[in-house]
Structure formats: structure tokens, C-alpha cells
Amino acid sequence: MHCWARYLFLAVVVALGTGQILAACGQKGALYLPPPETKTVSPKPVAPPPPQPEGTGEDLQVLDEVKSATPDVGGM
């Protein structure tokens, strides 16, 4: 003997399943990729130059007197 509640339960499950399938279809028509977003880059603010050392600048002239050493590249 079959119970009417079982048939009702199956009918509800089928109706809800069909509704979920139809609701999950998504966008109708052709699928497409959206155009890429263009990022607007604003110019970075320029940092102010570092502060100059106070004084007469004699300590900086010492660096000009240092001779640069070139490596010996000659043959062995």
C-alpha cells in the first residue's frame, strides 16, 4: 500500500528541484568577457630634496681630493 504523503513529498522535491534548475540558468544570450578596466595612474608627488649640510662645505671638498683607484686588469 502506497502512502499519499510519499507522493506529495516527491512532487514537492521535483517542483523545488525544477525551480532551482531554472533559477540557476543565469544570463540569457551570448556570453562575453567584460572590457578590461583601465586604471588611471596619478603622478606621484615629488619628494623634496634632502636637506643640505650646514657649514662652509669644506668637508665635502675633501671627497674631491680622493683619487679613484682603478683595478689592475692586466694579464697575469
Backbone as CSV, one residue per row, in Angstrom:
resi,resn,N_x,N_y,N_z,CA_x,CA_y,CA_z,C_x,C_y,C_z
1,MET,0.840,-1.174,0.000,0.000,0.000,0.000,0.893,1.247,0.000
2,HIS,0.563,2.196,-0.861,1.367,3.411,-1.003,0.739,4.549,-0.217
3,CYS,1.594,5.326,0.361,1.135,6.441,1.183,1.071,7.713,0.328
4,TRP,-0.008,8.492,0.464,-0.154,9.721,-0.307,0.884,10.754,0.106
5,ALA,1.391,10.712,1.326,2.403,11.670,1.774,3.721,11.463,1.024
6,ARG,4.005,10.231,0.674,5.228,9.953,-0.076,5.160,10.586,-1.450
7,TYR,4.029,10.478,-2.113,3.852,11.087,-3.429,3.902,12.618,-3.331
8,LEU,3.316,13.149,-2.279,3.355,14.598,-2.079,4.795,15.066,-1.859
9,PHE,5.545,14.318,-1.067,6.943,14.664,-0.806,7.750,14.645,-2.110
10,LEU,7.579,13.615,-2.912,8.302,13.532,-4.187,7.897,14.672,-5.123
11,ALA,6.614,15.022,-5.143,6.159,16.118,-6.001,6.783,17.445,-5.562
12,VAL,6.879,17.668,-4.248,7.491,18.905,-3.744,8.977,18.925,-4.084
13,VAL,9.665,17.819,-3.917,11.097,17.755,-4.229,11.326,18.018,-5.719
14,VAL,10.514,17.418,-6.571,10.658,17.622,-8.017,10.364,19.077,-8.377
15,ALA,9.333,19.667,-7.783,8.980,21.062,-8.091,10.097,22.016,-7.636
16,LEU,10.612,21.802,-6.411,11.686,22.672,-5.928,12.966,22.473,-6.732
17,GLY,13.275,21.255,-7.107,14.468,20.986,-7.919,14.377,21.631,-9.278
18,THR,13.194,21.537,-9.899,12.995,22.163,-11.203,13.117,23.685,-11.092
19,GLY,12.569,24.238,-10.018,12.672,25.683,-9.812,14.112,26.130,-9.633
20,GLN,14.909,25.342,-8.920,16.321,25.688,-8.730,17.092,25.599,-10.044
21,ILE,16.789,24.618,-10.839,17.470,24.477,-12.132,17.145,25.660,-13.025
22,LEU,15.901,26.072,-13.055,15.512,27.204,-13.900,16.070,28.530,-13.364
23,ALA,16.166,28.653,-12.060,16.685,29.895,-11.480,18.189,30.006,-11.659
24,ALA,18.870,28.886,-11.840,20.325,28.899,-11.950,20.801,29.077,-13.386
25,CYS,19.918,29.355,-14.303,20.327,29.474,-15.701,21.249,30.661,-15.926
26,GLY,21.053,31.741,-15.220,21.933,32.899,-15.372,21.493,33.801,-16.502
27,GLN,22.480,34.486,-17.081,22.203,35.474,-18.126,21.789,34.787,-19.409
28,LYS,20.799,35.323,-20.049,20.347,34.791,-21.325,21.170,35.420,-22.447
29,GLY,21.339,34.717,-23.526,22.063,35.255,-24.672,23.522,34.818,-24.650
30,ALA,24.300,35.450,-25.525,25.709,35.094,-25.688,26.525,35.523,-24.475
31,LEU,27.485,34.688,-24.124,28.383,35.044,-23.033,29.502,35.914,-23.585
32,TYR,29.998,36.820,-22.783,31.067,37.718,-23.217,31.941,38.055,-22.025
33,LEU,33.160,38.473,-22.309,34.062,38.956,-21.272,33.891,40.471,-21.162
34,PRO,33.804,40.986,-19.963,33.690,42.439,-19.829,34.993,43.102,-20.262
35,PRO,34.915,44.340,-20.768,36.138,45.024,-21.182,37.053,45.245,-19.980
36,PRO,38.364,45.201,-20.194,39.274,45.383,-19.059,39.158,46.796,-18.495
37,GLU,39.279,46.861,-17.176,39.188,48.164,-16.529,40.504,48.905,-16.712
38,THR,40.404,50.159,-17.070,41.612,50.961,-17.214,41.875,51.668,-15.897
39,LYS,43.088,51.526,-15.440,43.462,52.153,-14.178,44.088,53.513,-14.482
40,THR,43.570,54.532,-13.851,44.153,55.847,-14.011,45.224,56.024,-12.949
41,VAL,46.423,56.275,-13.420,47.552,56.419,-12.521,47.823,57.908,-12.340
42,SER,47.700,58.349,-11.123,48.002,59.746,-10.858,49.498,59.875,-10.613
43,PRO,50.086,60.973,-11.045,51.532,61.134,-10.840,51.853,61.193,-9.359
44,LYS,52.958,60.534,-9.014,53.376,60.518,-7.620,53.962,61.877,-7.264
45,PRO,53.685,62.338,-6.060,54.270,63.623,-5.667,55.787,63.491,-5.551
46,VAL,56.466,64.518,-5.986,57.922,64.519,-5.951,58.368,64.880,-4.544
47,ALA,59.268,64.054,-4.020,59.767,64.312,-2.674,60.743,65.490,-2.713
48,PRO,60.731,66.312,-1.695,61.671,67.429,-1.676,63.099,66.896,-1.524
49,PRO,64.082,67.623,-2.035,65.460,67.158,-1.923,65.880,67.110,-0.458
50,PRO,66.839,66.222,-0.137,67.274,66.136,1.251,67.947,67.436,1.680
51,PRO,67.881,67.750,2.941,68.480,68.999,3.394,69.999,68.968,3.231
52,GLN,70.555,70.115,2.861,71.993,70.247,2.677,72.658,70.440,4.030
53,PRO,73.866,69.891,4.192,74.558,70.091,5.468,74.913,71.548,5.662
54,GLU,74.834,71.953,6.902,75.158,73.339,7.206,76.672,73.500,7.316
55,GLY,77.154,74.645,7.064,78.585,74.910,7.181,79.124,75.495,5.887
56,THR,80.441,75.507,5.806,81.088,76.136,4.648,81.220,75.182,3.487
57,GLY,81.057,73.900,3.729,81.173,72.939,2.654,82.583,72.410,2.491
58,GLU,83.499,72.756,3.417,84.874,72.290,3.301,84.957,70.770,3.444
59,ASP,84.073,70.193,4.264,84.115,68.753,4.453,83.743,68.004,3.175
60,LEU,82.979,68.624,2.303,82.621,67.987,1.045,83.749,68.093,0.034
61,GLN,84.602,69.099,0.148,85.710,69.252,-0.783,86.755,68.176,-0.563
62,VAL,86.811,67.606,0.614,87.767,66.546,0.888,87.485,65.345,-0.014
63,LEU,86.236,65.066,-0.295,85.896,63.945,-1.157,86.405,64.153,-2.570
64,ASP,86.500,65.399,-3.022,87.006,65.669,-4.361,88.490,65.365,-4.463
65,GLU,89.224,65.413,-3.358,90.661,65.189,-3.390,91.018,63.710,-3.387
66,VAL,90.056,62.806,-3.076,90.344,61.376,-3.046,90.461,60.883,-4.463
67,LYS,91.571,60.190,-4.744,91.775,59.672,-6.092,91.082,58.331,-6.204
68,SER,90.468,58.097,-7.328,89.798,56.821,-7.531,90.820,55.794,-7.988
69,ALA,90.741,54.613,-7.427,91.669,53.546,-7.783,91.012,52.674,-8.847
70,THR,91.760,52.454,-9.918,91.234,51.564,-10.956,91.850,50.180,-10.744
71,PRO,91.089,49.135,-10.871,91.638,47.792,-10.667,92.639,47.431,-11.749
72,ASP,93.633,46.671,-11.385,94.633,46.222,-12.338,94.060,45.089,-13.152
73,VAL,93.808,45.349,-14.423,93.158,44.377,-15.286,94.184,43.689,-16.172
74,GLY,95.396,44.020,-16.017,96.445,43.476,-16.885,96.549,41.967,-16.809
75,GLY,97.309,41.388,-17.740,97.468,39.937,-17.818,98.276,39.401,-16.641
76,MET,98.175,38.135,-16.415,98.904,37.517,-15.314,100.245,37.055,-15.724
